[in-house]
């Protein structure tokens, strides 16, 4: 089993003028340390307008910066919102390819559809068709990365004429594909399309085992890959904070973990939000006893076997991998035994402190990670060999799409279109002579006027 770290770039109120800058700089320091200790993956979300919960609207910029601070770590979009209302598929392909180039082939391409009114309404994405829009956007983005030239599309959500989309990614046929999952039905959706499942639900290891079994059953029976390769992996997310003393770990990590869960539900389930006004952190402190976390639950969680949740009577809250190195080892082995390919840690949450996160990464990297890294290469190779026949059969079900240009297709410069439409022989002769003068490095004021529009 491999490990990753996950960023929403949470920033609970109150803020100052430098809060966002400090948040990003701290995250880059954390990532650099994690990479040096052998943590294999970085995942960064794309969200818009979700104040306090996620200040991560341009993940490709942050990931590009992270790629220059790391050497081995895989650089993961977790996720790009691929519905064309959010991002045009050609632009997605261009950004993924460029990130793959600057990271020397370390990109993981996760995609998703989002389900918050803040985002759907903000970009005019219809919630009733958002899944179809996600899939069409993903299909077109993959085609843009892999077809030379892209043969064009006239779809339900995006239309685009033939173009050669450049640059192309380092990895062939394209970076590994993933999709955000939160329920069993999206796990099955991932398997149907041959995409890795990024499970962002906080589930117990034993529940995760059932998800792995379901994924592989669908892969064997009815997978038709959306891409030109299959990525048959399942990843899970969990809060994490590691300290030598359990009480210290709980004090440093539990409140942030539970604000993560509360702020997510605020935007996706039960919240009323007034932009630039609602204080989600204050609401969390006021309501946490009845909506997922209380100090009493934290006390009751002491000395328990670690699980995705901690409970005190009727009160439950997130716990996950918050504890000592030995507690973490026992908890993480259960995910490994369940067949999870990667466990992704949420540490930057709520008001969790940078120095505590750095100490947690260092302790995990030196005292917990080596045991799992020893077993991972052998286990990954065995799984790939076991699933190879299923992957081969899945790829055989995929319909080939050979890009072809319509006969005589050409992209004609706008002034040339205007001249031909006007049937002006003198203008046509001038354009032909202009090609010669430009080839010789000459230009005139009329040429510059045309270039400037």
C-alpha positions, 0 to 999 in steps of 0.5 A: 500500500502506498501513501499520499497527502491531500490538500483542500487548503482549508482556511477557517475564519478569522483571516488576515491579509497574509493568511492565504499566502502563508497557507500555501507556503506552509503546504509547499514546505510540508510537501517537500518534507513528505517527498524527502521521506518517501511519501509517494503521492500528493493530491490537490482538489479543485473547488470554487467559492467554498470559503473556509472549506477549500481555497483551492480554485487553481490546483494546476498552479499549486501542483506546478509549484509542488512539482519543482519542490519534489523529485519522486512524489506523484503529482495528483489532480484530486480532482479536475472538474471536467464538466465543460461548464467548469473547464473546457476539455481542450484546456484541461488536456493542455494543463495536464500535459504541461504539468506532466512536462514540468514534473517529468512525467509524474502526473495523476489525472483525477476528475470529478463533477462536484455536487455543491450549489455554490459551484454548480450554480456559480458556473451554470452546471445543471445538477441533473446532467452533471454526471453526463457532463463530467463523462463527456468532458473527460472523454474529450480531454483524453482524446485531446491528449492522445489524438494527433490531431484531435478529430473534433466533437459535436457533443451534448455539452461541448462542440469543438472543431478538429485541432492538434492540441499541444503539448502532449503529456510525457506519459503514454498513452496518457497519465493515469485516470482517477475519479472522485468517489463517495459512495458504492455506486461511484466506486462501481462507476469508476470500475465500469470506466477503468478509472482509479477510484479516489474514495473521499468518504471516511470508511472503515477498513472492513467496509473498504474491503467490500468496495475493493471486491465490488470494483474488481467484480465490475472490472472483470464483468463489464468494464469499458475503459474511457481511456486508452489504459486502465488504472485498476486502483482504489484509494481511501482518505483518512484524517491523520496526525501522528505524535508519540503521545496519544493525547498530544495527537488528539489535541493537535488533530481531532478538532481539525479533522472534524471541522473538515467533515463539518465544513464539507457538509455545510456546503454539500448537505445542510448549510445556508451560506451568505458569500463573504459573510457566513462564518463556518468555523463559528457555526462549527464551534456552536453546533459541533456537539450535535453535528459530528464532534464534541470534546466529550467524543475526543475524550472517549476516543482515548486508548481505543482501537483506531477507526474511521470514527470515534464514538461517545454514546450517541456522539460520533466524530472523525478520528482515523489515523490520529494517534501514536506511531504504533496505533497508526501501524495497526490501523493502516495494516487493516487497510493494507489487508483489505486490498486498498492500493493507497491511503491518503492523509488529510492533515491540513484541516481546520486550524491544525498548525503547520509545525504540528503537521511537519512533526507528524509527517517526519514521525510517520515517514521515519517510523511508520512508512518504511514497513509498508514501503518494504511490502508495497513493490512486491504486492503491487507487482502481484496485483498487476499480474493478477488483474492483467487478463481482466485489463486486457479483456476490458481494453478489447471491449473499448471501441477504437476511435481513429482521428480523421480530418474531413476531406479538404479540412483546413484552418484558414486565417481570418484575413484570408477568409475575409479576402476569399469571401470578398473575391478581391483579386488585389487583396488576394495578391497582397496576401500572397506577397505578404507571405513572402515578405514575412518569410524574409523577416519584413513586415508593414503597418497593414500587417500589424493592424491585421495581427492586432485585430 
